[in-house]
Each structure stands twice: as C-alpha cells, then as structure tokens.
Amino acid sequence: MSLLERYILKITFNAFMACLVALTGVIWITQALRELDLLTGKGQTIIMFFTVTGLSLPTLITIIAPVALFIATIYALNKLNSDSELIVMSAAGMPPGRMLRPFLALSAGVCLVVGFMTVYIMPASFQELRDLVTKIRADFVSNMVKEGQFTTLDNGITFHYREKSGDALLGIFMQDLRDKDKPVVYLAERGQAVDMDGQSYLVLEKGSVHRKEPNSRDTSIVAFERYAVDLSAFNQDGADVVYKPRERSTTQLLVPDTNEFYYQFQAGRFRAELHDRLSAWLYPLAMMMIAFAALGDAQTTRQGRGMAIAAAVVGVVALRIAGFAASSAVVRTEWAIVGVYGAPLLAIGIALALSLRGSSMRALRSRLSRMTRALPLPGRAVTRSA
C-alpha cells in the first residue's frame, strides 16, 4: 500500500473508530438506563448491572459498525474533496481502483469483525443474558422483594413481608395466582430462604395455607408449624428454558432438532435467523460502496456534494428496508432467501458500476478537453496572424 493510500486509510479509520465509539456509547447508555431497575428494584450489585448491560454490546457493535463505516467513508471523501486533494488525485490520473483500495481494506476488517460477532459472539451473549435474567427472577425473594412492599411478578406471584430480622423474614404474605381457578395464599409469622442440593426453598414457620377450589365458595385452610416452598417453581420463565432462535448457536441453526416442538412451530424464524447471520457481513461492504459511488467523484460545488450525500443516505435506507423485508419474507417462504443475499450484493454491484462509469466519464471528458485545446481554432489563428 502506497503512502497516499495509507493516508486515506488513516483518515477513514480514525473517523470510523470515532463514530463507532460515540454511537455505541450513546446507545449503550440509553440501554443501561432501562436496566437501572436491576439496581433499584431487584437489588442487584453494580457488577451484575454492568454484566447484563455489557452483554448487549456485541449486538450494538454489529448494528452500528456498518453505519459507522458509511459515515467514515462519507467524511473521508468529503474532507479530501474540500481540501482539493481529491481533485488533484483525479487530475493526476489516479485510477478508481487505487482510490478504492484503502476503503476496501478497512471494509474487509469490518466485515470480518461483524461476521465473527454475528455468527459466534452474539448468540452466546443472548444466551448468557437469558440465563442471567432467569437466575435473577428465580431467586426473587433475595433479589426483588423489598421490606414492607408488595412485589408482583408477571406470572401472578405476589410477595410481602413486614420486616427483616437477621436472615429471617417476619410477617409473610404470599399469593399464588398462576392458576387463576385455584388461587393459593400463604401466611406465616416468619420464614427464611434456604439452599439445598442446588435448589432454593422458602421455609415458612407457624402459618397457614389457604386454597380455594374451582366452582366453590369455600376455602380450605391448612395450618402448619413448618412448610417449605420451592422458589424455583415461581420462576416466570419456567424451569426448562426454551431458547429463542437468536439465542441459539449457529451450529444449532444449521443442524436443528427437527423433532423439537418449538422448532416445528417456528421453523421459519430459525431459517430467517440463520440467513440473517450469514449475510450480515455483506452490509458493511455494501454501505461503503454506496458512499464511494456517491462521493468518489471530485466535485467543486457544495450543492452537488450535498445532493450526493443525500443520495447515499437514501441508498443505505433503501438497502436496509430491502434487507428487513427479505428477512421477514424468509419466515414465510424459502424463496425469499435470494433476497436476503441479493439485496446487499445488488447494492455492491450497482455502486461498483456507478463508480467505474464515473471514472470512465472523467477520463472521456479529460480526453475531449485535451483534443479541444489541440485543435487549430479560427479565433486563435486570427489572433496569431494579427
């Protein structure tokens, strides 16, 4: 790579890293603010907070990296044109392939990172996040319940205790409405969370269990001196976690268990997720090529430059809309797989053709200009004879 190409690569890389860090940081902060409930409402530590929010970073980087590369390409080409460096390179006869080379080098690196994170890192982070959330919800007595407050889970469990004395909870009220036809209420003077054989139990002392049978106005009351409640049964995600397609490894999507009920019910989503991962690496290259096709030609007017940037933005938006539409169609039919790969590949082909056509037109204009200057025009002849 020549000195000029390294110069272009340095400008583009610095702009890319600045955009990537800035956009990822801003969006990560908005995601982190949404998870503040882990600290305030569920009593988690700051380490758990950063662990949960940090697991979203691979997804953010994968989504933001192509956009950051697009913005960096526009910035670099616009800067080169504003400083008249692009005009000098074009006038010196620099071929478009040489101009494109540093952008292709950076795009190759971004494509590799996006492909690796999409195929391996993102599914692992989604699965780890699902396991952490399940663990937090399962141990809701230790992590979620506050003294003197009624805490209700999405699955219908309501828990309350009056005060805490050491490790013991005093004045316990717990209502189980998971089966609305058979509500159960637990009342106890005291209780304590105990771990046995990897399971969490709430041991209640000196209380009663109130059960109402369906189609009956009467409630059965059973008094007890000691009663153990399995807390894992109150996990709203269920004891057996069923991972969604995005939470499964790429190998599991390539070779799914066709006998699994969830796969039989959501086979289209498995197919769409697989091809989304395998095609994700094409988008950084496609977006870079769109920006290069729009701004790779040297221009001397600001109005023309602004129109070129607007056209590039419209092209990228159209590309993403086409990609999302094809991905949604894959859920319903396998034929739409062609669109998943065809949208970015078509964008790359069109952008490359426009770039080469622009260079050909510049070369043609340059030859016509030289030929025009070499012609013996009558006005010039008259001037010399005079």
ABEGO torsion letter per residue (X at the ends): XBAAAAAAAAAAAAAAAAAAAAAAAAAAAAAAAAAAAAAAAAGBBAAAAAAAAAAAAAAAAAAAAAAAAAAAAAAAAAAAAAAGAAAAAAAAGBBAAAAAAAAAAAAAAAAAAAAAAAAAAAAAAAAAAAAAAAAAAABAAAAABBBGBBBBBAAGBBBBBABBBEABBBGBBBBBAABAABBBBBBBABBBBBBBGGBBBBBBBGBBBBBBBBGBABBBBBBBABBBBBAAAABAAEABBBBBAAABBAAAAABBBAABAAAAAAAAAAAAAAAAAAAAAAAAAAAAAAAAAAAABBBABAAAAAAAAAAAAAAAAAAAAAAAAAAAAAAABAAAAAAAAAAAAAAAAAAAAAAAAAAAAAAAAAAAAAAAAABBBAAAAAAAAX
